Amino acid sequence: MTREDRWEPESAQSTNRPSGQKRVVITGLGAVTPIGIGQKGLWEGVKRGVSAVQRVTRFDPGQFRSQVAAQVNDFDPQDWVHDGKKLRRLDRFSQFGLAAAMLALEDAGLNLKDAANPYSPEEVGCYIGTALGGITYAEEQHEIYMTDGIRAVSPLLALSIFGGAASCNIAIELGINGPNIANANSCASGTIALGEAFRVIKQGVARAMLAGGVEAPLAPLVYGSFSVIKAMSSANETPELACRPFDRNRDGFVMAEGSAILLLEEYESAVARNAPIYGEILGYGTTNDAYHMTAPLPGGSQATRSMRMALYEAGLSPAQVGYINAHASSTPLNDKTETQALKQVFGELAYHLPISGTKGLHGHALGATGAIEAAICSLSFRHNFLPPTTNLRDADPECDLAYIKDEGLNCKVDTILSNSFGFGGINAALVLGRV
């Protein structure tokens, strides 16, 4: 029996937590997504149940096999950055990140610049996941370089394209000096940022962390590179149906942009300031398939192990999970492999547990998606509602589990498992609990 196979405690409150380790709760949600902005807008988008996928309008997609995406159409950066000079220093990637961070703090009722703020700048950090960082701004500037030469290129280019630009701009704007790291672990990036930030607080390195994912990938070359490898859906005539996880007719993921940043706080500190608490992060696991850059490992054994690791850290057995938020990318191989992995972890329980994937609503914002889905899971605790798998109409016989369809499910659950899997065989899982 391996370490990941042992299931010990029978409580959702992690009774195997080693002495001295902290509990970590979610107290604020900041979201900039195609279905809504802010935690209220995000949840309204989930409940509305209407896909945000449309034909791309940021550029002419006519030359590509895939021509649809989920765009954030109602975002105005001036709502968040009022200083024009400062705003000009931020590309869309950093704008999304800063807006989501500010929304998370507002939602949590925490003003880091207020004298009553209980945290010192050194006690607050920022972990951000992103697959591509500021690459779309680089593409824009490259076009300028090719036509007008290097003197026409923005001097801000070098400061905007690296993956850490968003997390550093957040730190600068908010004046926080704690741990600051960006990861680029493909579509698992946002989940990994949350998991690693959870560990930082759990181990007492920081008392609060802004953590999540940011992605702004909608530019011709970036978009086209995914279209060339036929990873994306080509359901161009029916964009609202293009992302259909676990459906027999799924044909690829749908690219999206967006951001979600969650405020994580040490439990006792959050309680002391009467913070609103959405839920608790109980466990985290990450592994690598070590198999292929785009195809998942057949059978999903390493995806299985990431889930088991998260459950082990949470001190939970599979029987104690109330809902699974699947990665559900809507690609032929990944959905089938995730189904196999879920069967390995949950056995017969997998056929009865409520499971859904929400990308049919908001698309797949690459490194930001796991954080968007973690925000949705947190809101599910508050509203006692489990979202449906939008566009699942004719289930693939190889994806034969208890996927939630139609209008969703009014249901109170105490624990949620959320999965994220990315290019390069990167797997990540989070276990969230009701407090």
HELIX and SHEET records of a PDB file:
HELIX    1   1 ARG A    3  ASP A    5  5                                   3    
HELIX    2   2 GLY A   38  ARG A   48  1                                  11    
HELIX    3   3 PRO A   77  ASP A   79  5                                   3    
HELIX    4   4 GLY A   84  ARG A   88  1                                   5    
HELIX    5   5 ARG A   92  ALA A  108  1                                  17    
HELIX    6   6 PRO A  121  GLU A  123  5                                   3    
HELIX    7   7 ILE A  135  ASP A  148  1                                  14    
HELIX    8   8 ILE A  150  ALA A  152  5                                   3    
HELIX    9   9 LEU A  157  SER A  160  1                                   4    
HELIX   10  10 ALA A  165  LEU A  174  1                                  10    
HELIX   11  11 SER A  186  ALA A  188  5                                   3    
HELIX   12  12 SER A  189  LYS A  202  1                                  14    
HELIX   13  13 PRO A  220  VAL A  228  1                                   9    
HELIX   14  14 PRO A  239  LEU A  241  5                                   3    
HELIX   15  15 TYR A  267  ALA A  272  1                                   6    
HELIX   16  16 SER A  301  ALA A  314  1                                  14    
HELIX   17  17 PRO A  318  GLN A  320  5                                   3    
HELIX   18  18 PRO A  332  PHE A  346  1                                  15    
HELIX   19  19 GLY A  347  TYR A  351  5                                   5    
HELIX   20  20 LYS A  359  HIS A  362  1                                   4    
HELIX   21  21 LEU A  366  ALA A  368  5                                   3    
HELIX   22  22 THR A  369  HIS A  383  1                                  15    
HELIX   23  23 PHE A  423  GLY A  425  5                                   3    
SHEET    1   A 6 GLY A  36  ILE A  37  0                                        
SHEET    2   A 6 VAL A  24  THR A  33 -1                                        
SHEET    3   A 6 GLY A 258  GLU A 266 -1                                        
SHEET    4   A 6 ALA A 208  GLU A 215 -1                                        
SHEET    5   A 6 VAL A 124  GLY A 129  1                                        
SHEET    6   A 6 ASN A 180  ASN A 183  1                                        
SHEET    1   B 7 GLY A  36  ILE A  37  0                                        
SHEET    2   B 7 VAL A  24  THR A  33 -1                                        
SHEET    3   B 7 GLY A 279  ASN A 288 -1                                        
SHEET    4   B 7 ILE A 426  GLY A 433 -1                                        
SHEET    5   B 7 THR A 415  GLY A 422 -1                                        
SHEET    6   B 7 TYR A 323  ASN A 325  1                                        
SHEET    7   B 7 ILE A 355  SER A 356  1                                        
SHEET    1   C 2 VAL A  53  ARG A  55  0                                        
SHEET    2   C 2 VAL A  68  ALA A  70 -1                                        
SHEET    1   D 2 PHE A 385  LEU A 386  0                                        
SHEET    2   D 2 LEU A 409  ASN A 410 -1                                        
END                                                                             
